[in-house]
């Protein structure tokens, strides 16, 4: 979802992704992908280390969405992730504002990404 949302945000902002990578960054507030975390840790609990699927590990980290967006779109200005149980994006937006107001000019995609997908997660 983060890649699709980032693409739409860049289009809405009128940014040409082919030429803005050095002046563009990404800061997201995200919890990581909860379903993948469950698929990783459930076998670990049942079977021990032999049951773990190591290829799932990178996708369950809180910074997976942020790094995927930065790599996919070649963003080089800044790449930062805030991780927490209840991501809302406010921290990311404030950090982006602070970065742009005190450092080099550019654009930063900032917001919150909830990693548990529709209909799942905390209720």
MOPAC internal coordinates of N, CA, C and O (Angstrom, degrees):
PM7 1SCF
backbone

  N    0.0000 0     0.00 0     0.00 0    0    0    0
  C    1.4456 1     0.00 0     0.00 0    1    0    0
  C    1.5260 1   111.89 1     0.00 0    2    1    0
  O    1.2310 1   120.34 1   145.75 1    3    2    1
  N    1.3174 1   116.95 1   -34.25 1    3    2    1
  C    1.4645 1   119.98 1  -176.78 1    5    3    2
  C    1.5235 1   111.68 1   -63.67 1    6    5    3
  O    1.2310 1   119.85 1   139.57 1    7    6    5
  N    1.3278 1   117.90 1   -40.43 1    7    6    5
  C    1.4611 1   120.46 1  -179.56 1    9    7    6
  C    1.5237 1   111.20 1   -65.67 1   10    9    7
  O    1.2310 1   120.59 1   136.47 1   11   10    9
  N    1.3250 1   116.47 1   -43.53 1   11   10    9
  C    1.4672 1   120.11 1   179.29 1   13   11   10
  C    1.5308 1   110.52 1   -65.21 1   14   13   11
  O    1.2310 1   120.36 1   136.37 1   15   14   13
  N    1.3255 1   116.92 1   -43.63 1   15   14   13
  C    1.4624 1   120.81 1   179.51 1   17   15   14
  C    1.5261 1   110.74 1   -64.02 1   18   17   15
  O    1.2310 1   120.34 1   140.47 1   19   18   17
  N    1.3255 1   116.95 1   -39.53 1   19   18   17
  C    1.4662 1   120.54 1   179.11 1   21   19   18
  C    1.5228 1   110.64 1   -64.41 1   22   21   19
  O    1.2310 1   120.38 1   135.66 1   23   22   21
  N    1.3192 1   116.88 1   -44.34 1   23   22   21
  C    1.4703 1   120.36 1   179.26 1   25   23   22
  C    1.5308 1   110.32 1   -59.26 1   26   25   23
  O    1.2310 1   120.47 1   134.40 1   27   26   25
  N    1.3308 1   116.71 1   -45.60 1   27   26   25
  C    1.4674 1   120.38 1   179.36 1   29   27   26
  C    1.5318 1   111.34 1   -63.70 1   30   29   27
  O    1.2310 1   120.44 1   140.56 1   31   30   29
  N    1.3304 1   116.76 1   -39.44 1   31   30   29
  C    1.4730 1   120.18 1   179.38 1   33   31   30
  C    1.5225 1   110.84 1   -64.43 1   34   33   31
  O    1.2310 1   120.28 1   138.13 1   35   34   33
  N    1.3221 1   117.07 1   -41.87 1   35   34   33
  C    1.4591 1   120.04 1   179.64 1   37   35   34
  C    1.5282 1   111.08 1   -66.54 1   38   37   35
  O    1.2310 1   120.52 1   140.36 1   39   38   37
  N    1.3250 1   116.61 1   -39.64 1   39   38   37
  C    1.4636 1   120.43 1   177.35 1   41   39   38
  C    1.5274 1   110.10 1   -63.93 1   42   41   39
  O    1.2310 1   120.52 1   133.05 1   43   42   41
  N    1.3403 1   116.61 1   -46.95 1   43   42   41
  C    1.4689 1   120.80 1   179.15 1   45   43   42
  C    1.5281 1   111.66 1   -59.74 1   46   45   43
  O    1.2310 1   120.32 1   145.47 1   47   46   45
  N    1.3349 1   116.99 1   -34.53 1   47   46   45
  C    1.4684 1   121.20 1  -179.47 1   49   47   46
  C    1.5300 1   112.22 1   -79.89 1   50   49   47
  O    1.2310 1   120.40 1   171.48 1   51   50   49
  N    1.3251 1   116.84 1    -8.52 1   51   50   49
  C    1.4572 1   120.57 1   179.97 1   53   51   50
  C    1.5184 1   113.51 1    74.00 1   54   53   51
  O    1.2310 1   120.07 1  -155.34 1   55   54   53
  N    1.3359 1   117.47 1    24.66 1   55   54   53
  C    1.4688 1   120.91 1  -179.86 1   57   55   54
  C    1.5244 1   110.37 1   -87.66 1   58   57   55
  O    1.2310 1   120.81 1   -44.87 1   59   58   57
  N    1.3248 1   116.05 1   135.13 1   59   58   57
  C    1.4608 1   122.19 1   175.24 1   61   59   58
  C    1.5253 1   107.20 1   -86.92 1   62   61   59
  O    1.2310 1   120.51 1   -75.16 1   63   62   61
  N    1.3241 1   116.62 1   104.84 1   63   62   61
  C    1.4649 1   120.10 1  -174.97 1   65   63   62
  C    1.5144 1   113.32 1   -66.23 1   66   65   63
  O    1.2310 1   119.99 1   161.75 1   67   66   65
  N    1.3093 1   117.62 1   -18.25 1   67   66   65
  C    1.4568 1   119.96 1   178.65 1   69   67   66
  C    1.5139 1   113.59 1   -73.77 1   70   69   67
  O    1.2310 1   120.04 1   162.11 1   71   70   69
  N    1.3322 1   117.53 1   -17.89 1   71   70   69
  C    1.4644 1   118.80 1  -175.54 1   73   71   70
  C    1.5289 1   114.46 1  -129.86 1   74   73   71
  O    1.2310 1   119.46 1  -175.38 1   75   74   73
  N    1.3165 1   118.63 1     4.62 1   75   74   73
  C    1.4642 1   119.06 1  -174.72 1   77   75   74
  C    1.5193 1   114.60 1  -110.89 1   78   77   75
  O    1.2310 1   118.78 1  -175.47 1   79   78   77
  N    1.3126 1   119.94 1     4.53 1   79   78   77
  C    1.4590 1   122.05 1  -173.74 1   81   79   78
  C    1.5125 1   115.70 1   -54.82 1   82   81   79
  O    1.2310 1   119.96 1   138.23 1   83   82   81
  N    1.3416 1   117.68 1   -41.77 1   83   82   81
  C    1.4615 1   120.45 1  -177.57 1   85   83   82
  C    1.5244 1   112.37 1   -71.38 1   86   85   83
  O    1.2310 1   120.08 1   155.39 1   87   86   85
  N    1.3173 1   117.45 1   -24.61 1   87   86   85
  C    1.4660 1   121.33 1  -178.56 1   89   87   86
  C    1.5264 1   112.02 1  -104.21 1   90   89   87
  O    1.2310 1   120.14 1  -169.90 1   91   90   89
  N    1.3285 1   117.34 1    10.10 1   91   90   89
  C    1.4645 1   121.26 1  -175.12 1   93   91   90
  C    1.5200 1   109.77 1  -126.76 1   94   93   91
  O    1.2310 1   120.91 1   -37.11 1   95   94   93
  N    1.3306 1   115.86 1   142.89 1   95   94   93
  C    1.4566 1   120.57 1   179.00 1   97   95   94
  C    1.5134 1   111.58 1  -136.94 1   98   97   95
  O    1.2310 1   121.14 1     1.31 1   99   98   97
  N    1.3196 1   115.43 1  -178.69 1   99   98   97
  C    1.4642 1   121.51 1   179.89 1  101   99   98
  C    1.5287 1   108.95 1  -141.15 1  102  101   99
  O    1.2310 1   120.87 1   -47.08 1  103  102  101
  N    1.3164 1   115.94 1   132.92 1  103  102  101
  C    1.4682 1   122.45 1   173.73 1  105  103  102
  C    1.5232 1   106.40 1  -134.16 1  106  105  103
  O    1.2310 1   120.44 1   -62.07 1  107  106  105
  N    1.3247 1   116.77 1   117.93 1  107  106  105
  C    1.4621 1   121.21 1  -178.46 1  109  107  106
  C    1.5230 1   111.31 1  -124.30 1  110  109  107
  O    1.2310 1   121.50 1   -28.85 1  111  110  109
  N    1.3014 1   114.73 1   151.15 1  111  110  109
  C    1.4578 1   123.54 1   173.16 1  113  111  110
  C    1.5274 1   105.27 1  -110.28 1  114  113  111
  O    1.2310 1   120.21 1   -67.03 1  115  114  113
  N    1.3085 1   117.20 1   112.97 1  115  114  113
  C    1.4617 1   119.81 1  -172.23 1  117  115  114
  C    1.5244 1   111.94 1  -143.58 1  118  117  115
  O    1.2310 1   121.17 1   -24.15 1  119  118  117
  N    1.2998 1   115.36 1   155.85 1  119  118  117
  C    1.4690 1   120.40 1   179.87 1  121  119  118
  C    1.5198 1   112.36 1  -100.12 1  122  121  119
  O    1.2310 1   119.51 1   177.22 1  123  122  121
  N    1.3147 1   118.54 1    -2.78 1  123  122  121
  C    1.4564 1   120.36 1  -172.22 1  125  123  122
  C    1.5151 1   109.27 1    84.51 1  126  125  123
  O    1.2310 1   119.95 1    -5.59 1  127  126  125
  N    1.2913 1   117.71 1   174.41 1  127  126  125
  C    1.4543 1   122.92 1  -174.33 1  129  127  126
  C    1.5238 1   108.76 1   -93.35 1  130  129  127
  O    1.2310 1   120.10 1   -74.69 1  131  130  129
  N    1.3272 1   117.41 1   105.31 1  131  130  129
  C    1.4578 1   121.71 1  -170.70 1  133  131  130
  C    1.5295 1   113.46 1   -68.78 1  134  133  131
  O    1.2310 1   119.69 1   143.05 1  135  134  133
  N    1.3233 1   118.19 1   -36.95 1  135  134  133
  C    1.4692 1   119.87 1   178.96 1  137  135  134
  C    1.5311 1   109.91 1   -63.59 1  138  137  135
  O    1.2310 1   120.25 1   138.96 1  139  138  137
  N    1.3216 1   117.12 1   -41.04 1  139  138  137
  C    1.4609 1   120.46 1   177.67 1  141  139  138
  C    1.5172 1   110.67 1   -65.73 1  142  141  139
  O    1.2310 1   120.06 1   142.02 1  143  142  141
  N    1.3285 1   117.48 1   -37.98 1  143  142  141
  C    1.4608 1   120.17 1   176.59 1  145  143  142
  C    1.5254 1   110.47 1   -60.19 1  146  145  143
  O    1.2310 1   120.49 1   137.54 1  147  146  145
  N    1.3116 1   116.66 1   -42.46 1  147  146  145
  C    1.4601 1   120.37 1   178.60 1  149  147  146
  C    1.5301 1   110.26 1   -63.96 1  150  149  147
  O    1.2310 1   120.24 1   135.88 1  151  150  149
  N    1.3404 1   117.14 1   -44.12 1  151  150  149
  C    1.4702 1   120.69 1   179.95 1  153  151  150
  C    1.5324 1   111.74 1   -64.78 1  154  153  151
  O    1.2310 1   120.13 1   154.31 1  155  154  153
  N    1.3246 1   117.36 1   -25.69 1  155  154  153
  C    1.4560 1   121.24 1   178.13 1  157  155  154
  C    1.5308 1   111.11 1   -81.20 1  158  157  155
  O    1.2310 1   120.58 1   132.03 1  159  158  157
  N    1.3502 1   116.49 1   -47.97 1  159  158  157
  C    1.4640 1   119.82 1  -172.29 1  161  159  158
  C    1.5248 1   114.90 1   -83.48 1  162  161  159
  O    1.2310 1   118.90 1   153.60 1  163  162  161
  N    1.3237 1   119.71 1   -26.40 1  163  162  161
  C    1.4711 1   120.79 1  -179.37 1  165  163  162
  C    1.5321 1   111.65 1   -61.00 1  166  165  163
  O    1.2310 1   118.83 1   130.93 1  167  166  165
  N    1.3412 1   119.84 1   -49.07 1  167  166  165
  C    1.4643 1   118.80 1   176.58 1  169  167  166
  C    1.5299 1   113.09 1   -64.71 1  170  169  167
  O    1.2310 1   120.27 1   147.71 1  171  170  169
  N    1.3286 1   117.10 1   -32.29 1  171  170  169
  C    1.4610 1   120.54 1   177.89 1  173  171  170
  C    1.5270 1   109.37 1   -61.82 1  174  173  171
  O    1.2310 1   120.67 1   137.25 1  175  174  173
  N    1.3097 1   116.32 1   -42.75 1  175  174  173
  C    1.4593 1   120.34 1   179.62 1  177  175  174
  C    1.5238 1   111.74 1   -68.02 1  178  177  175
  O    1.2310 1   120.21 1   139.13 1  179  178  177
  N    1.3370 1   117.21 1   -40.87 1  179  178  177
  C    1.4703 1   121.73 1  -177.97 1  181  179  178
  C    1.5250 1   113.21 1   -75.30 1  182  181  179
  O    1.2310 1   120.84 1   134.73 1  183  182  181
  N    1.3476 1   115.99 1   -45.27 1  183  182  181
  C    1.4673 1   120.68 1  -168.85 1  185  183  182
  C    1.5240 1   114.63 1  -114.33 1  186  185  183
  O    1.2310 1   120.54 1   172.39 1  187  186  185
  N    1.3143 1   116.58 1    -7.61 1  187  186  185
  C    1.4494 1   119.20 1  -175.70 1  189  187  186
  C    1.5204 1   110.86 1    83.61 1  190  189  187
  O    1.2310 1   119.94 1    10.03 1  191  190  189
  N    1.3265 1   117.73 1  -169.97 1  191  190  189
  C    1.4671 1   121.77 1  -176.09 1  193  191  190
  C    1.5307 1   114.45 1   -56.75 1  194  193  191
  O    1.2310 1   119.39 1   150.55 1  195  194  193
  N    1.3123 1   118.77 1   -29.45 1  195  194  193
  C    1.4703 1   120.60 1  -179.16 1  197  195  194
  C    1.5254 1   112.33 1   -65.35 1  198  197  195
  O    1.2310 1   119.80 1   156.88 1  199  198  197
  N    1.3252 1   117.99 1   -23.12 1  199  198  197
  C    1.4582 1   120.82 1  -178.46 1  201  199  198
  C    1.5193 1   114.81 1   -87.93 1  202  201  199
  O    1.2310 1   119.81 1   174.14 1  203  202  201
  N    1.3088 1   117.97 1    -5.86 1  203  202  201
  C    1.4636 1   122.17 1  -176.20 1  205  203  202
  C    1.5266 1   110.78 1   -74.18 1  206  205  203
  O    1.2310 1   121.04 1   -40.99 1  207  206  205
  N    1.3364 1   115.62 1   139.01 1  207  206  205
  C    1.4638 1   122.05 1   174.23 1  209  207  206
  C    1.5342 1   107.43 1  -100.29 1  210  209  207
  O    1.2310 1   119.51 1   -81.61 1  211  210  209
  N    1.3333 1   118.53 1    98.39 1  211  210  209
  C    1.4662 1   121.09 1  -172.08 1  213  211  210
  C    1.5261 1   114.24 1   -62.28 1  214  213  211
  O    1.2310 1   119.58 1   154.50 1  215  214  213
  N    1.3346 1   118.41 1   -25.50 1  215  214  213
  C    1.4609 1   119.10 1  -179.12 1  217  215  214
  C    1.5275 1   112.47 1   -68.30 1  218  217  215
  O    1.2310 1   119.68 1   165.50 1  219  218  217
  N    1.3310 1   118.22 1   -14.50 1  219  218  217
  C    1.4650 1   121.33 1   177.35 1  221  219  218
  C    1.5285 1   112.33 1   -80.01 1  222  221  219
  O    1.2310 1   120.32 1   157.96 1  223  222  221
  N    1.3202 1   116.99 1   -22.04 1  223  222  221
  C    1.4603 1   120.61 1  -172.53 1  225  223  222
  C    1.5325 1   113.84 1   -55.63 1  226  225  223
  O    1.2310 1   118.43 1   129.81 1  227  226  225
  N    1.3333 1   120.61 1   -50.19 1  227  226  225
  C    1.4676 1   119.22 1  -177.16 1  229  227  226
  C    1.5321 1   113.61 1   -60.61 1  230  229  227
  O    1.2310 1   119.75 1   146.58 1  231  230  229
  N    1.3248 1   118.08 1   -33.42 1  231  230  229
  C    1.4667 1   121.46 1  -176.70 1  233  231  230
  C    1.5230 1   113.10 1   -73.94 1  234  233  231
  O    1.2310 1   119.93 1   161.37 1  235  234  233
  N    1.3294 1   117.74 1   -18.63 1  235  234  233
  C    1.4643 1   118.80 1  -176.07 1  237  235  234
  C    1.5204 1   112.98 1   -94.21 1  238  237  235
  O    1.2310 1   119.89 1   175.86 1  239  238  237
  N    1.3017 1   117.81 1    -4.14 1  239  238  237
  C    1.4639 1   120.81 1  -179.33 1  241  239  238
  C    1.5271 1   110.82 1   -74.61 1  242  241  239
  O    1.2310 1   120.84 1   -31.49 1  243  242  241
  N    1.3071 1   115.99 1   148.51 1  243  242  241
  C    1.4650 1   120.82 1  -177.77 1  245  243  242
  C    1.5213 1   112.22 1   -59.52 1  246  245  243
  O    1.2310 1   119.84 1   148.09 1  247  246  245
  N    1.3253 1   117.91 1   -31.91 1  247  246  245
  C    1.4634 1   119.67 1  -177.21 1  249  247  246
  C    1.5271 1   113.48 1   -88.70 1  250  249  247
  O    1.2310 1   119.41 1  -171.95 1  251  250  249
  N    1.3227 1   118.72 1     8.05 1  251  250  249
  C    1.4681 1   121.20 1  -178.84 1  253  251  250
  C    1.5248 1   111.59 1   -60.93 1  254  253  251
  O    1.2310 1   119.95 1   135.45 1  255  254  253
  N    1.3252 1   117.69 1   -44.55 1  255  254  253
  C    1.4652 1   120.27 1  -179.39 1  257  255  254
  C    1.5210 1   111.23 1   -66.16 1  258  257  255
  O    1.2310 1   120.43 1   135.11 1  259  258  257
  N    1.3262 1   116.79 1   -44.89 1  259  258  257
  C    1.4625 1   121.20 1  -178.80 1  261  259  258
  C    1.5217 1   111.17 1   -61.87 1  262  261  259
  O    1.2310 1   120.36 1   131.57 1  263  262  261
  N    1.3187 1   116.92 1   -48.43 1  263  262  261
  C    1.4659 1   119.41 1  -178.37 1  265  263  262
  C    1.5232 1   111.34 1   -68.35 1  266  265  263
  O    1.2310 1   119.74 1   144.31 1  267  266  265
  N    1.3239 1   118.10 1   -35.69 1  267  266  265
  C    1.4682 1   120.41 1   177.84 1  269  267  266
  C    1.5253 1   110.79 1   -62.80 1  270  269  267
  O    1.2310 1   120.16 1   137.13 1  271  270  269
  N    1.3285 1   117.31 1   -42.87 1  271  270  269
  C    1.4674 1   120.92 1   178.31 1  273  271  270
  C    1.5254 1   110.08 1   -64.22 1  274  273  271
  O    1.2310 1   120.10 1   134.49 1  275  274  273
  N    1.3263 1   117.42 1   -45.51 1  275  274  273
  C    1.4711 1   120.66 1  -179.14 1  277  275  274
  C    1.5207 1   111.54 1   -61.12 1  278  277  275
  O    1.2310 1   120.27 1   135.83 1  279  278  277
  N    1.3234 1   117.08 1   -44.17 1  279  278  277
  C    1.4637 1   120.87 1  -179.01 1  281  279  278
  C    1.5259 1   110.94 1   -69.56 1  282  281  279
  O    1.2310 1   120.45 1   132.49 1  283  282  281
  N    1.3328 1   116.74 1   -47.51 1  283  282  281
  C    1.4613 1   121.27 1  -176.81 1  285  283  282
  C    1.5275 1   112.24 1   -58.27 1  286  285  283
  O    1.2310 1   120.59 1   139.70 1  287  286  285
  N    1.3272 1   116.47 1   -40.30 1  287  286  285
  C    1.4609 1   120.20 1  -175.12 1  289  287  286
  C    1.5239 1   113.43 1  -104.06 1  290  289  287
  O    1.2310 1   119.72 1  -176.71 1  291  290  289
  N    1.3302 1   118.14 1     3.29 1  291  290  289
  C    1.4612 1   121.79 1   176.98 1  293  291  290
  C    1.5203 1   113.83 1    65.81 1  294  293  291
  O    1.2310 1   120.39 1  -142.97 1  295  294  293
  N    1.3231 1   116.86 1    37.03 1  295  294  293
  C    1.4633 1   121.25 1  -177.04 1  297  295  294
  C    1.5231 1   110.60 1   -80.70 1  298  297  295
  O    1.2310 1   120.50 1   -50.09 1  299  298  297
  N    1.3225 1   116.66 1   129.91 1  299  298  297
  C    1.4624 1   120.29 1  -173.45 1  301  299  298
  C    1.5282 1   114.72 1  -125.41 1  302  301  299
  O    1.2310 1   119.17 1   170.17 1  303  302  301
  N    1.3181 1   119.19 1    -9.83 1  303  302  301
  C    1.4660 1   120.61 1  -176.76 1  305  303  302
  C    1.5232 1   111.29 1   -65.18 1  306  305  303
  O    1.2310 1   120.31 1   127.69 1  307  306  305
  N    1.3129 1   117.02 1   -52.31 1  307  306  305
  C    1.4578 1   122.61 1   177.97 1  309  307  306
  C    1.5259 1   107.73 1  -159.09 1  310  309  307
  O    1.2310 1   120.77 1   -33.14 1  311  310  309
  N    1.3237 1   116.13 1   146.86 1  311  310  309
  C    1.4615 1   121.73 1   174.65 1  313  311  310
  C    1.5227 1   106.13 1  -139.97 1  314  313  311
  O    1.2310 1   120.79 1   -68.47 1  315  314  313
  N    1.3259 1   116.09 1   111.53 1  315  314  313
  C    1.4570 1   120.08 1  -174.27 1  317  315  314
  C    1.5179 1   109.57 1  -141.15 1  318  317  315
  O    1.2310 1   121.40 1   -33.60 1  319  318  317
  N    1.3226 1   114.92 1   146.40 1  319  318  317
  C    1.4619 1   120.24 1  -179.51 1  321  319  318
  C    1.5187 1   109.98 1  -132.42 1  322  321  319
  O    1.2310 1   121.12 1   -46.12 1  323  322  321
  N    1.3145 1   115.46 1   133.88 1  323  322  321
  C    1.4583 1   121.99 1   169.50 1  325  323  322
  C    1.5158 1   106.41 1  -107.37 1  326  325  323
  O    1.2310 1   119.91 1   -49.81 1  327  326  325
  N    1.3038 1   117.77 1   130.19 1  327  326  325
  C    1.4603 1   120.57 1  -179.70 1  329  327  326
  C    1.5097 1   110.60 1  -118.75 1  330  329  327
  O    1.2310 1   121.10 1   -40.77 1  331  330  329
  N    1.2931 1   115.50 1   139.23 1  331  330  329
  C    1.4548 1   119.67 1   179.08 1  333  331  330
  C    1.5134 1   110.11 1  -163.70 1  334  333  331
  O    1.2310 1   120.77 1    -5.90 1  335  334  333
  N    1.3037 1   116.13 1   174.10 1  335  334  333
  C    1.4631 1   120.54 1  -179.49 1  337  335  334
  C    1.5173 1   112.10 1   -70.83 1  338  337  335
  O    1.2310 1   120.11 1   147.41 1  339  338  337
  N    1.3126 1   117.39 1   -32.59 1  339  338  337
  C    1.4559 1   120.96 1  -175.47 1  341  339  338
  C    1.5259 1   110.14 1  -128.34 1  342  341  339
  O    1.2310 1   120.07 1  -105.06 1  343  342  341
  N    1.3311 1   117.47 1    74.94 1  343  342  341
  C    1.4561 1   119.45 1  -178.33 1  345  343  342
  C    1.5274 1   110.94 1   -67.58 1  346  345  343
  O    1.2310 1   120.83 1   -41.70 1  347  346  345
  N    1.3100 1   116.02 1   138.30 1  347  346  345
  C    1.4586 1   119.25 1   178.70 1  349  347  346
  C    1.5238 1   111.58 1  -131.10 1  350  349  347
  O    1.2310 1   119.55 1   165.05 1  351  350  349
  N    1.2975 1   118.46 1   -14.95 1  351  350  349
  C    1.4491 1   121.59 1   177.43 1  353  351  350
  C    1.5159 1   115.32 1    93.95 1  354  353  351
  O    1.2310 1   119.84 1   164.28 1  355  354  353
  N    1.3276 1   117.90 1   -15.72 1  355  354  353
  C    1.4704 1   119.73 1  -178.25 1  357  355  354
  C    1.5203 1   111.79 1   -59.90 1  358  357  355
  O    1.2310 1   120.49 1   136.97 1  359  358  357
  N    1.3133 1   116.67 1   -43.03 1  359  358  357
  C    1.4632 1   120.39 1  -179.48 1  361  359  358
  C    1.5316 1   110.62 1   -62.47 1  362  361  359
  O    1.2310 1   120.51 1   139.60 1  363  362  361
  N    1.3288 1   116.63 1   -40.40 1  363  362  361
  C    1.4630 1   120.81 1   179.78 1  365  363  362
  C    1.5256 1   111.21 1   -65.52 1  366  365  363
  O    1.2310 1   120.32 1   137.89 1  367  366  365
  N    1.3273 1   117.00 1   -42.11 1  367  366  365
  C    1.4639 1   120.72 1  -179.80 1  369  367  366
  C    1.5301 1   110.17 1   -65.62 1  370  369  367
  O    1.2310 1   120.04 1   136.88 1  371  370  369
  N    1.3191 1   117.53 1   -43.12 1  371  370  369
  C    1.4743 1   120.95 1   177.85 1  373  371  370
  C    1.5236 1   111.30 1   -62.88 1  374  373  371
  O    1.2310 1   120.35 1   137.93 1  375  374  373
  N    1.3191 1   116.93 1   -42.07 1  375  374  373
  C    1.4669 1   120.62 1   178.42 1  377  375  374
  C    1.5262 1   111.01 1   -63.25 1  378  377  375
  O    1.2310 1   120.28 1   137.89 1  379  378  377
  N    1.3265 1   117.06 1   -42.11 1  379  378  377
  C    1.4653 1   120.94 1   178.63 1  381  379  378
  C    1.5270 1   110.77 1   -62.62 1  382  381  379
  O    1.2310 1   120.71 1   136.53 1  383  382  381
  N    1.3252 1   116.26 1   -43.47 1  383  382  381
  C    1.4678 1   120.13 1   177.91 1  385  383  382
  C    1.5354 1   110.63 1   -60.00 1  386  385  383
  O    1.2310 1   120.91 1   133.27 1  387  386  385
  N    1.3239 1   115.87 1   -46.73 1  387  386  385
  C    1.4594 1   119.77 1   178.78 1  389  387  386
  C    1.5151 1   112.36 1   -61.07 1  390  389  387
  O    1.2310 1   120.38 1   138.59 1  391  390  389
  N    1.3098 1   116.88 1   -41.41 1  391  390  389
  C    1.4656 1   121.01 1  -179.64 1  393  391  390
  C    1.5328 1   110.40 1   -63.84 1  394  393  391
  O    1.2310 1   120.75 1   132.30 1  395  394  393
  N    1.3189 1   116.17 1   -47.70 1  395  394  393
  C    1.4664 1   119.95 1  -176.32 1  397  395  394
  C    1.5282 1   112.40 1   -71.00 1  398  397  395
  O    1.2310 1   120.18 1   150.77 1  399  398  397
  N    1.3330 1   117.25 1   -29.23 1  399  398  397
  C    1.4647 1   118.96 1  -178.03 1  401  399  398
  C    1.5260 1   113.21 1   -82.54 1  402  401  399
  O    1.2310 1   119.66 1   162.40 1  403  402  401
  N    1.3227 1   118.26 1   -17.60 1  403  402  401
  C    1.4644 1   120.24 1  -177.48 1  405  403  402
  C    1.5197 1   113.94 1  -117.08 1  406  405  403
  O    1.2310 1   120.47 1   170.92 1  407  406  405
  N    1.3152 1   116.70 1    -9.08 1  407  406  405
  C    1.4658 1   119.49 1  -177.32 1  409  407  406
  C    1.5215 1   110.10 1  -124.54 1  410  409  407
  O    1.2310 1   121.15 1    23.87 1  411  410  409
  N    1.3168 1   115.41 1  -156.13 1  411  410  409
  C    1.4521 1   120.68 1  -176.86 1  413  411  410
  C    1.5319 1   112.16 1   -65.29 1  414  413  411
  O    1.2310 1   120.69 1   -30.03 1  415  414  413
  N    1.3292 1   116.28 1   149.97 1  415  414  413
  C    1.4551 1   119.43 1   177.79 1  417  415  414
  C    1.5286 1   110.90 1   -70.04 1  418  417  415
  O    1.2310 1   120.81 1   -21.31 1  419  418  417
  N    1.2738 1   116.06 1   158.69 1  419  418  417
  C    1.4528 1   121.69 1   179.43 1  421  419  418
  C    1.5053 1   109.63 1   162.57 1  422  421  419
  O    1.2310 1   120.99 1    22.52 1  423  422  421
  N    1.3175 1   115.72 1  -157.48 1  423  422  421
  C    1.4647 1   122.02 1   178.37 1  425  423  422
  C    1.5160 1   108.56 1  -134.01 1  426  425  423
  O    1.2310 1   120.77 1   -35.60 1  427  426  425
  N    1.3195 1   116.13 1   144.40 1  427  426  425
  C    1.4638 1   120.96 1   178.40 1  429  427  426
  C    1.5216 1   108.66 1  -132.74 1  430  429  427
  O    1.2310 1   121.10 1   -53.39 1  431  430  429
  N    1.3179 1   115.50 1   126.61 1  431  430  429
  C    1.4573 1   121.32 1   171.28 1  433  431  430
  C    1.5275 1   106.51 1   -78.58 1  434  433  431
  O    1.2310 1   120.21 1   -59.58 1  435  434  433
  N    1.3258 1   117.20 1   120.42 1  435  434  433
  C    1.4578 1   120.37 1  -177.00 1  437  435  434
  C    1.5186 1   109.55 1  -136.10 1  438  437  435
  O    1.2310 1   121.02 1   -39.27 1  439  438  437
  N    1.3354 1   115.66 1   140.73 1  439  438  437
  C    1.4523 1   119.84 1   177.92 1  441  439  438
  C    1.5121 1   111.48 1   169.02 1  442  441  439
  O    1.2310 1   121.19 1    12.64 1  443  442  441
  N    1.3157 1   115.33 1  -167.36 1  443  442  441
  C    1.4504 1   121.52 1  -178.76 1  445  443  442
  C    1.5089 1   111.33 1  -114.13 1  446  445  443
  O    1.2310 1   121.11 1   -37.15 1  447  446  445
  N    1.3215 1   115.49 1   142.85 1  447  446  445
  C    1.4617 1   122.11 1   177.88 1  449  447  446
  C    1.5078 1   107.44 1  -128.09 1  450  449  447
  O    1.2310 1   120.57 1   -60.41 1  451  450  449
  N    1.2925 1   116.51 1   119.59 1  451  450  449
  C    1.4640 1   120.71 1   177.59 1  453  451  450
  C    1.5151 1   107.69 1   -93.42 1  454  453  451
  O    1.2310 1   119.88 1   -55.80 1  455  454  453
  N    1.3233 1   117.83 1   124.20 1  455  454  453
  C    1.4555 1   121.63 1  -171.59 1  457  455  454
  C    1.5063 1   116.78 1   -90.94 1  458  457  455
  O    1.2310 1   118.85 1  -172.62 1  459  458  457
  N    1.3270 1   119.80 1     7.38 1  459  458  457
  C    1.4484 1   118.72 1  -175.54 1  461  459  458
  C    1.5176 1   113.97 1   -98.52 1  462  461  459
  O    1.2310 1   119.60 1  -179.24 1  463  462  461
  N    1.2987 1   118.36 1     0.76 1  463  462  461
  C    1.4551 1   121.43 1   176.09 1  465  463  462
  C    1.5268 1   111.98 1    75.18 1  466  465  463
  O    1.2310 1   120.93 1    -9.35 1  467  466  465
  N    1.3288 1   115.83 1   170.65 1  467  466  465
  C    1.4654 1   120.07 1  -176.68 1  469  467  466
  C    1.5304 1   111.90 1   -68.16 1  470  469  467
  O    1.2310 1   121.17 1   -44.21 1  471  470  469
  N    1.3220 1   115.37 1   135.79 1  471  470  469
  C    1.4590 1   120.20 1   174.15 1  473  471  470
  C    1.5178 1   116.50 1    80.28 1  474  473  471
  O    1.2310 1   120.05 1  -177.57 1  475  474  473
  N    1.3240 1   117.50 1     2.43 1  475  474  473
  C    1.4590 1   120.04 1  -179.09 1  477  475  474
  C    1.5149 1   109.22 1  -120.73 1  478  477  475
  O    1.2310 1   120.74 1    -8.58 1  479  478  477
  N    1.3114 1   116.19 1   171.42 1  479  478  477
  C    1.4526 1   119.99 1   173.90 1  481  479  478
  C    1.5098 1   112.87 1   103.47 1  482  481  479
  O    1.2310 1   121.24 1    18.81 1  483  482  481
  N    1.3238 1   115.24 1  -161.19 1  483  482  481
  C    1.4567 1   121.79 1  -176.50 1  485  483  482
  C    1.5258 1   110.32 1   -68.74 1  486  485  483
  O    1.2310 1   120.57 1   -39.22 1  487  486  485
  N    1.3067 1   116.52 1   140.78 1  487  486  485
  C    1.4691 1   121.38 1   177.59 1  489  487  486
  C    1.4934 1   109.20 1  -124.60 1  490  489  487
  O    1.2310 1   120.10 1   180.00 1  491  490  489

